[in-house]
Amino acid sequence: MPIITAHSAKGLPAAVADLKAAADSQARVVIFFASSKYDPAEISRQMQAAFPQACVAGCSTAGEIAGGKMMTESVAAMFLDEEIVGQATSAVVENLRAEVSVRDAFSKMERDLRAPVSSLDIEKYAGIVLADGMSGTEEVLMERIGDRSDILFVGGSAGDDLKFKSTHVMVGGKAYTDAAILLLLELKKGFDIIKTQSFRTTGKKLVATKVDEHLRFVAEFDHKPAIEAYAQTLGVPPEAAPALFMKHPLGLMVNGDPFVRSPQRVQGQGIIFYCHIKQGMALEVLKATDIVAHTRQAVEARKATGGPIAGIIDFQCILRTLQLRGEKRCDDYGAIFAEIPTAGLSTYGEAYLGHINQTSTMLVFR
């Protein structure tokens, strides 16, 4: 069976009934993304009840993607059957703010799989991570996952429709805050990961010389007040710089590829970012380009090198979504995926080899 996606904007229980009517009754894994208009505990319970034999997991959102559309106040889902997924397991990492430990989660997944995670084929097993987007712990979480496994984990941080109050992750009929969900999937036909961000470097660099990493706060770049140094690179006075944050984030460059760190707000003479910046980290000032064109190019490049795409889960940064809304190009973005079974969400941060911003990270099914 092909991968199936579905969406509904109805209330409960009608929305879950819509998804169930569209779904493959033999789904082995169900992944869903639900607006914060839905009670998280109730939609998680109803989704698990609708698909009692499946591994069912999801999170709250700041927007949904499915059916070639970008949406709000809806629920989107993807259904994977036994032709796509072999073994599948999930685990919860709780109490993120107290101590980020994935030991118990990995032990639970190893019991389910009856094998050490270290023994799994990294070409066939993919990880998905869904984290509480208000926890501020995603960097440490990804580091802990990387310490335990070479399996690639991709995903995003749950949203709450820009309320910035409470975000939820859901699995097994329950909902959690201050937590993350880990999924390990054996993908029989293999997979790829797309990371795409629509920026190019300006060639201007900043070195973080005074930071509070835990608070995602940079006090100084190049031994100057952070907002002053940032503004100087753009040739504007410091008071004008915050209006340029979205179009000019910073990038940690790896082989010419930016891993984006987005400024959030000014605090005193420093800048709070949406993800950690480490002491001494050298960053380049970026310039926004065309999200639609770059995303289309990334998907087409994957088709050209890897053949047909069976489906995509798209974890898209809310800042990209806000840019698309401002440009009135949401329909253009959704159309990129009109011929590909796709489900996704607007996130409060993206996961791939760490925690990043203003990026789309996509799990691509072959």
N, C-alpha and C positions, 0 to 999 in steps of 0.2 A: 504493500500500500504506500502511496506517496505520503509525505509529511502533511499533516492537516493543521491549519490554523483557523481560529475563529475569534469573534469579538462581539460584545453586546454592550449597549449603554443603558439597558433596563436596570431596574432595582432588583433586589433579592426577593424571592428565589428565582425570578424570571430570567435573570442574566445567566445564572448557572444552568438553567434548563436550556437556554439557547446554545450554550457551549456544548452541553451534553448531546443535543440534537445534531450538532455539526461534527461531533468527534467520531473517531474510530473507536468502536466499543472494545477493541483489543489493545488500547493504548497501554504501553508499559510505563511510560513516563509522561506526566502532564506538568508543564511549566506555565504559570500564569502571572500576569502583571495587572494589578487592580488599583484604580483610583482610590484616593483616601475618602471618597464619598461612601465607600463600602466599609462596614464594620469589619475590621481585619479578622477577628476571631470567628465571626459568623461566616464570612466568605471562605475562610480556610476550612472550616468544618463542613460547609456545604460542598465545596469542591472535592474534598476527600470522600465524602459520602457518595457523590456522583460517580466517582471512579475508584471504587473500593480496592481493586486489585493493583492499582498503579502507584508508583512513587509520585506524589503530588507536592509540588513546592512552588512558591512564588514570593512576591513582595509588593509593597505599596509603591506608588509611582508619582511622578510629576508630569504625566502624559503617557499615552500608550501608542503603540505602532502595530498595525495588523491590516491585512487585506489591502495593501497598497495605500494606506491612509495613516496620517498622524492624527491622533484623537485626544480628547480629554474626557474625564468623568465616565470612563468605560472600563471594561476588563477585557484583556486580550490573552489568548492562550495558544500554546503549541502542544500537539499530541504526537508522540513518538512510539511507533510499534516495534515488534520484535525484528522486523527487517532492518531497522536502524540501530536499535539498542539491544545489546546482550545483557550483561550484568549492569545493575544500577543500584546505587545506594545513596543515602543522605545522612547527614548528621548536623547537630546544632552546636554552635560554639556560643555559650552563654557568658554573661557578666563581662562583657568586653572592657568596660571602663575600669573594672577592678584589676583584672589581669588577663591579657590575651594569651590563652593557651589552647592549642589545637590537639593536644595529646589525647584527650578522651574522645574527641570527634574522630580522629584517625583510628583509634583503637576500635571504635564502634564500626567504622567502615570496613576495617580489616576483618572483623568478625563476620560481617555480612557477606563479604567477598570470599572469605575463607582463604585469604592470601595476604601477605604483607604488601602494602602499597608500593614499597620499593621494588617489588618483583613484577609490577604491571608494565605492560608494553606502552611506552609513552607515545607511540604512533597510533594506538587504538583507544587509549583511555584519555578522556578530557574531563577537566574539572570545571564546575560552575560555582561561583561564589556570589552570594547575595548578602549584603551587609546592612545593618542599621545605618542610615545615612546621617544620623545626628550623633553618632558615637564618637567621631573624631579619631577612630582607632584603625582605620583601614590600612595604613602603611605598615603598622606592626603586624596586623593580621596577615597581610600578604608575605611579610618576611617570615613569619612562623610557618606558613604553608610551604614556602620555598625551602625552609630548613628541613622539612619532613619529606619532600617529594620533588622529583624533576618533572612530574606531570604538569602540563600547562593548565592553569586556572584562569578563566576569563569571566567577567561579570560586571557588577555595578552595585552602587549603593542605593537603597530604597529612598523614595521621595514621599512627599505629602502635599503635592499640588501647591508648592511654594508657601506653605504655612510656616515651615521650619519649626515645628513643635514636636511632632512625634512620628517616627517612621517605623514600619513593621516588616519583618520577614516571617514567612509562613511555611510550614511543612507538617505533613501527617495530621492535618485537621486542627492544628494549633497555630497561634500567632505569638510572636516574640518581639520585644524591644531589647536594646542593649545586647544584641545577639547577631550572629551570622549563620547562614545556612550554607553548608558545603554539599555539593552533589558530585559524585564520581560516576561517569557513564562510559561503558564499553561501546564504542561506536564501530559497528561491524564494517562499515564501508570507509571508515576514516573521517578525518575532519581537517579543517584549516582555521586559522584565526586571521582576521583582518583588523588592523589598527589604523584608523585614518583620522587625521586632524587637518583642518584647512588653514594652515599657516605656512609662511615662509620666514626665514630669518632676516632681520634687518642688518645683521652683521655687527650689531652693537651688543656689548657684553657687560654683565654685572656679576660681581662676586659677593656672595653673602658673607659678611665679616662679623656680624653680631646677630644671633638668632636665639629664639626660644622654640626649639623644634616641637616640643609637646603642644604648645599653643598655636603652632603654625604661624608664628610671628617673626618677621624680619625687622630688626631695629635699624640695621645698617647694611648698605651695599657700598663696597669700595671705601669703607671707613667714613662714609657720609650718612646722614639721616636717609633712611630708605626711600621715602617719598621724594626727597630732593634729588637723589641720584637717579631714580627711575624717571622723574620728570625731565632731567637734563638730557637723557638719551633720546627723548622725543621732542626736545626743543620747546617745551611748554613750561609755564610756571607751575609750582607744586599744586596749587589749588585747582588747576585744570586737569591734572593727571587722572583722578578717579574716573572721569568720564571716558577715558581711553582704556580702562582696564580690560574690557571685553575684547576689544580689537587688538590689544597689544599685551597679551600675557607673556610669561617667560617660558623658555624651553630648556630642559636638560638635554643636550644634544648627544645622541649615541649613534655613531657612524652616519652623521648627517640627518638623523631622524629625531624630531623633537618629541620629548615626553613632557607634556605641558603642565605647568604650574600656574594657576590662575589667581591673580590678586582678587581679594574679596572686598576689603575696605581699609581705610586709613585709621590707624589708632595712634594718636599723638603724632610723632614724626615717622612712625614705622608703618608697616603694611601687614595685615593679616591675610594669609593665603588660604585657598581651599584644600591645599595639601602641604605636607611637610617640605621644608627646604632645610638642608643640613648646613652646618657651619662649614665655610670654605667652598661651598658648591658654586661652580661657575655656570652661569646661565646666559642664554642669549635672548634678547628682546625680539619678539615675533610680530608679524603683521598678518592680519586676517585676510583670507582669500575667499574663494567661492565654495561654500560647503556642498552645494548640490553637485557642481562639476567634479569636485575632488572625490566625493563619495561614489558617484557614478563611475569615475575612472578606476577607483579601487576595486569595485565589484566587477567591472568589465575585465580588469587585469587578472583577477582571480579566475574568471571564466576562461580567459585565454590560456592560462598556464595550467589550470587544474581541471578543466572540463566542466560539465553541467553541475549546477548547484541544486542540491535536494531541498535545502532550507537554510534559514539564517535566524539566529537570535541576535538582535541589535540592542546593545546597551549604549544609549546615546546621552551625552551630557546635556543637562537642562540648559546650560549656557548656549549650546548649539541650537537647541530648540527655541530659546528666546530670540536668538538671532534670526532664525528662519521665520518665526512669527512676525518679528519686526519688519522683515523683508517681504512678508506675505508670500513665502515660498514653501510652506508646509506641503502643499499639494505636489509641488515639483519633487520634493524629497521623497514623499511617500511613493510616487510613481516609479522611482528607481527599483522598488521591490514589488511592483505590481504583478510580475510574472514569476516571482519566487515566493514560496511559502515562508512568510516572515512574521515573527512576533517580537515585540521589544517594548522598551520603555524609555522615558526620559529620566535620567539618574541624577543623584547628587554626588557623582564621582564614578570613575570607571576603573576596572581592575584588569590589568594585564602586565605581568612582570613588575608589579607594584601598583600604587594608587596614582591616578592621573586625572586631568581635567580637560574640558573642551575637546573631547575625543569621542569617537565611536569605536567601541571594541565589539567585534562580532564573532560569534561561533558559527562556522560555516560547515554544514553537513554535506558530505559527498553522496 
